[in-house]
């Protein structure tokens, strides 16, 4: 007895577009959660990290807006190359500025701040890397 199955194979470019959308959506979710935490709890989070609450509040507002924009891009069936490139570049800038802030600008981060800042920078850099690879593969 034989059976016939419709081909459900996904082309590599389609799979890469699917992964790109997922990486963008995950970036939006993590960034949005981080931004909301900075907005609603800038004072206690600032004390825990040794970072000024005004700075965290401003960063939180930026992160929420950025997260919404990334979420919108992630919902497109085929995310626009220019928009994805802008997200990747923004993530890379955030990564570099996070390390520079830790080394040059922040006066006295706590031990937790000294761990959190590079950890979140590497996470954002990881998103940029995953998005870059998926974007390249989605374009063939």
C-alpha positions in Angstrom: 0.0 0.0 0.0 1.4 3.4 -0.9 0.4 6.7 0.2 0.8 10.1 -1.4 1.8 13.1 0.5 1.8 16.6 -0.7 5.2 18.1 -0.5 5.5 20.2 2.6 9.1 21.1 2.2 10.0 24.7 2.9 12.5 26.4 0.6 15.6 27.6 2.4 14.9 31.2 1.7 11.3 30.9 3.1 12.7 29.2 6.2 15.2 31.9 6.7 12.4 34.6 6.4 10.4 32.7 9.0 13.4 32.6 11.3 14.1 36.3 10.7 10.6 37.2 11.7 11.0 35.1 14.8 14.3 36.7 15.8 12.8 40.1 15.3 9.8 39.2 17.4 12.0 37.8 20.2 14.1 41.0 20.0 10.9 43.1 20.3 9.6 41.1 23.2 12.9 41.2 25.2 13.5 44.9 24.4 10.0 45.8 25.2 10.1 44.0 28.6 13.4 45.7 29.4 12.1 49.1 28.4 8.9 48.7 30.5 11.0 47.6 33.5 13.2 50.7 33.1 10.1 52.9 32.8 8.1 51.7 35.7 10.9 50.8 38.1 13.7 53.2 37.1 14.4 54.2 40.7 14.9 50.7 42.2 16.5 49.2 39.1 18.9 52.2 39.0 19.9 51.6 42.6 20.4 47.9 41.9 22.6 48.7 38.8 24.3 51.8 40.1 22.9 53.8 37.2 20.9 57.0 37.4 17.1 56.6 37.4 16.7 59.5 34.9 19.0 57.8 32.5 17.1 54.5 32.9 13.8 56.2 32.4 14.9 57.8 29.2 16.4 54.5 28.0 13.2 52.7 28.9 11.1 55.2 26.8 13.5 54.7 23.8 13.4 50.9 24.2 9.6 50.7 24.3 9.4 52.8 21.1 12.1 50.7 19.4 10.5 47.5 20.5 7.2 48.5 18.9 8.9 49.4 15.7 10.8 46.0 15.7 7.5 44.2 16.4 5.9 45.9 13.4 8.7 44.8 11.2 8.5 41.3 12.5 4.9 41.0 11.5 5.6 41.5 7.8 5.4 38.3 5.7 8.7 39.4 4.2 10.4 41.9 6.4 11.8 44.8 4.4 15.5 44.7 4.0 16.0 48.3 4.8 14.0 48.0 8.0 15.8 44.9 9.1 19.2 46.5 8.3 18.2 49.5 10.5 17.3 47.1 13.4 20.6 45.3 13.0 22.6 48.5 12.9 20.7 49.9 15.9 21.4 46.7 17.9 25.1 47.0 17.0 25.2 50.6 18.1 23.5 49.7 21.4 26.0 46.9 22.0 29.0 49.2 21.4 27.5 52.1 23.4 26.7 49.7 26.3 30.3 48.7 26.7 31.6 52.3 26.2 29.1 53.5 28.9 30.4 50.9 31.3 34.0 51.8 30.6 33.9 55.5 30.1 30.7 57.2 31.3 29.1 55.4 34.2 30.6 56.5 37.5 29.9 53.7 39.9 27.9 50.7 38.7 27.2 48.1 41.3 28.5 44.6 40.9 25.1 43.7 39.4 25.4 46.6 37.0 28.9 45.5 36.0 27.4 42.1 35.1 24.0 43.2 33.7 25.3 45.9 31.3 27.7 43.6 29.4 25.2 40.7 29.5 22.4 42.7 28.0 24.9 44.2 25.4 25.9 40.7 24.4 22.3 39.6 24.1 21.5 42.6 21.8 24.7 41.8 19.8 23.4 38.2 19.6 20.1 39.4 18.2 22.0 41.5 15.6 24.0 38.4 14.6 21.0 36.1 14.3 19.1 38.7 12.3 22.0 39.4 10.0 22.5 35.7 9.2 18.8 35.1 8.7 18.5 38.2 6.5 21.4 37.1 4.3 20.0 33.6 3.9 16.5 34.9 3.1 18.0 36.8 0.2 19.7 33.8 -1.3 
